[in-house]
Amino acid sequence: MEVVIGLEIHVQLLTRTKLFCPCRADYFAAPPNTLTCPVCLGLPGALPVLNRRAVELALRVALALGAEIQTRSQFDRKNYFYPDLPKGYQITQRAVPLAHGGSLAFTVGGQERRVRIRELHLEEDAGKLIHTPQGTLIDFNRCGVPLVEIVTEPDFRSPQEAREFLRSLRTLLRHLRVSNADMEKGELRCDANISVSQDGEAGTKTEIKNLNSFKAVERALWAAAEYQRELLARGQRVEQVTFGWDEGREELVLQRTKEEAHDYRYFPEPDLVPLVITPEWLAEVRAGMPELPWERKARWMRDYGLNPAEAEALLVDPGRAEYFEAVVRGVSNPRAAAGWVLSELGQYWTSDEPPLPADELVAVIRAVEEGRITRPQAKACVEKAVTEKTPVSALLEAAGGVVRDEEALRQLAEEVVQENPQAVADYRAGRAQALGFLVGQAMRKAQGRADPKRLAQVLQSLLSGG
């Protein structure tokens, strides 16, 4: 049995206003039903005006995916009734989308895979239903927020591939500065179609709606695949159905069955002229494209010697990538800079803002490179600078320098050898890792101020009878 998966991905574009009206698009923290107007509420006589910035952001996505951009596309009305759709229709692009074709590469299980894109189009978002014990509430703030929908070909062969593709797509969207792509806020949502083929015959598609986390995408697809496999194993027919996903119970929830595709009665949007992308406009968008994440990854590996895992970890968030770029310009060892950003500073990085200004981290790393402080002292400086908001300059001044005096190091080593007879015996029995333990104990006694390399040499000499 072979699993075949395709995705329909909705991405909220990072515009100041909505797709067809001047209402603010940053609806997430706004009081309910305060960001609305006659246009997004669909009141009689209100006319839409297309947001140019939304088109440009969608073009960025199309260019990055290598899609073929239509010089002339059109908007259509998708007619259906739902409580959070006040107009009774959604303005989208169906007959002639903004772009089609292209692909996106991603890595799964250490292997690179590439999935083809079927089409990319613009559309407006619907409102939001809030279900409570007393009933269902409607918030229309989200109505009209611009979306770009990316439809893939059914090229995925496992739920893990779908998950890793979405991770790669989120990284791309963030680096393009077209969306925050926060799945918890619904800025990146996914509908998945899955079928299980048997004996070479195409399977029947099962749809899963509104998946809003990587975990949900993978687990819902596994559950849908198992549902189809069980039916086929019993010799039963797989019906075309639509499921939701209950994240709390981690199970599929049947939403509707459908033997035939729903008739949305599409027709061209009469209140909007066709969208024409001129060569000059496209050239302007292309000129403003930022460096793509895979281009930046290749540059870091080539120029800074980073390995793929380090580069990918730094690329997850564009703010962290820019921060690394700022740090690496001020130090002599780029890989050391990557380590500090990912490890020592990464544990404190809990928001969009870096926990420490780049120039202050540069000062700490330089102090280590120049031998003015040890790495343990540097870690302590970073911790205090972040948690106590103490200036790095004051912490470096108070660090007290590095103990390199031979006599002081020997005295320290003798104390540690006397206090840890088992580790000494282990080292002399050939267990080399025992030396690292003894160095750690000595560094602790010296409050991180001893030169670890010289200390290790003194300990080795002492343990060898020197």
Protein Blocks (a to p, Z undefined) as FASTA:
>chain_A
ZZddddddddddddfbdfkbcbdfblmlpcehklgcfklnopghiacdddfklmmmmmmm
mmmnopacdfbdcddddddddfklmnopacddfklcfbegddddddeehiacddddfbdc
dddddddddddfkbccddfklgopacdddddddfbfbfklmmmmmmmmmmmmmmnopago
iaknopaccdddddddeehiacdddddehiabfklmmmmmmmmmmmmmmmmmnopacddd
dddddfklopaddfbdcfbdcdehpacdfkbccddddfklmmmmmmmpccdfklmmmmmm
mmnopafklmmmmmmpmklmmmmmmmmmmpcblklmmmmmmmmmmmmmmbfbdfbdfklm
mmmmmmmmnopacfklmmmmmmmmmmnopafklmmmmnnpaafbfklmmmmmmmmmmmmm
mlmmmmmnopaklmmmmmmmmmmmnnopacfklmmmmmmmmmnoZZ
